[in-house]
Amino acid sequence: MSQSIHPIVVLSILGIVASLILLVTVFRVRRVGLKVLLVLIAVVTLAPAALVVLTMYPEWVDARFRSYKAFYAGIQLGMTREDVMAVQAQHYPEGGPRQRPLIMVDEAESLTFFMHAEVPDSWINCEGILLGFKDGKVASKTYSPD
């Protein structure tokens, strides 16, 4: 089975190359007006790359993702269910700026959290943390991006 690269990734790579070429050209041009124009075009050609980066790393601009990923990082293999809930309380204190993740599955062998969108009718609602338990302790953890 072959995998193809998404066109926006190709476009972002081409934008980076074009921006580098334009910025190198800026140093060879003497007229100030043309330099400004080349820099502006270089910035515009970086837009697809910025879109790809923000899609891959939403925590750079959104505190909800930072809190949620910190919560995931705080969960360690071997923790009990109570330890996991204590980590959640640490990252999502009562009355804090972030709303606690929603517990979607709460069974003896698994515990699943979904990030709270915090905004009504938001499309951001499917970031998941899936925990597998064995003998009452976390045996596996998986982060499922949106």
N, C-alpha and C positions, 0 to 999 in steps of 0.2 A: 504494500500500500504506500503510495507516495503522498507527501504533504507539500502543499504549495504555500508560498509566502503571500500573506494578505497584501492587496494592492496598496493600502495605506502605509504599510511598512516600506514597500519599495519606493513609494512617493516620498516618504520622510527621508530615506537614505539619499535619494536624488536631490532633495531639498538641501540636505546638509552639504553635499558635494557642491551644489550650485552656490550656496552661501559662502563656502570657503573660497571658491574661485572668484566670486564677486568681491570678497573682502581683500583678497590678494591684489585684485585689480585696483582697488581703492588707493593703494599705496603707489601705484604707477601713474595715476591720473593727477593732473595738476589743477584742474578747475574745481573749486569748492562746491559749486552747484552739482556737478556730476558726481563728486564724492558722496554728497548727501543722498543723492538719488540711488547710487549703488548700495549704500548702507541700508536704505529703506527697503530696497528690493531684496537684499540679503535677509533682512529680518522677516519679511513676508514669506520668503521661501522656507524659513524655518518653522512655519506654522504647523505643517503636518507632523514634523518631528516632535513638536511640543504636545500635540494631541496624542501621539502614541505614548510618550513618556507619562503624561497625566493619566492615561487610561491604564497603564501598567503599574503606576505608583500613585494611586489616589490619596494615600496618606500624606503626601507632600502638601496637599492643599485642603484636606478635609479632616478635621479633628476626630470625626466619628470613626474613621478608618484607623487613625493612630491609636485611639483607645482600644478598639476591638483587636487590633493586631498585638498590642501590648498585653491584653488579656490572654490571647492565644499563647504568646511567648511565656507568660507566667505559669501556664499549666505544664506540669512536668509528669513524665511517666512515673507511676508508682503512687501518685497522690490518691487520696480517698475522695469520695464525692463531697464530703464536708470541706476538704482542703480546696477543691475546685470552687466551691461556692464562696469560700473565704477570699480566694484570688479575685473572683468576680466582685465581691464587695469592696476589695481594695481598689480596683480599677474603676468601679462604678459606685462611689459612695452615695449614701442616701442624701438627696437634696443637691447632688453634684450637677455639673453642666451636661453630662451625658445620661441618656436613659439606658437602663440595663438591657442586655440582649434578651430576646424572647426564647424561652425554653420550648422547643418544638417536640422533642422526644425525651421522655424521662422514664426509662425502663431500667431494670436491674443490670442489663448488659450494655446499655448505651445511654448517652446523654448528648442531645444536639441543641446547640444554640444558633439562633439567627440574629444578625445585627439589627437593632431597632433603627428604623429609617428616620425617626424623630421628626419627620415632615409628612403631613397627611398627603396621601396619593403620590408618594415618592416612588420612583422606579428602583431606588437603591434599597433592596430589602432581602437579598438572597445570599449575602455573605454568611457562610456557615462554619461552625466549629463542630466537628463530629468526634465524640469521644467514645472509645470502646473500653468496657470494664471487664476485668477478670479477677475473681476473688475479692471484689470490692475496691479494686485499685485500677487506676487508668493504665490500660495496656496498649492503647493506640490513640493517636490524636491526628486529625486531618483538618486542614484549613481548606475550605471550598470557596474560591472567589466567586463573585457574582457572575 
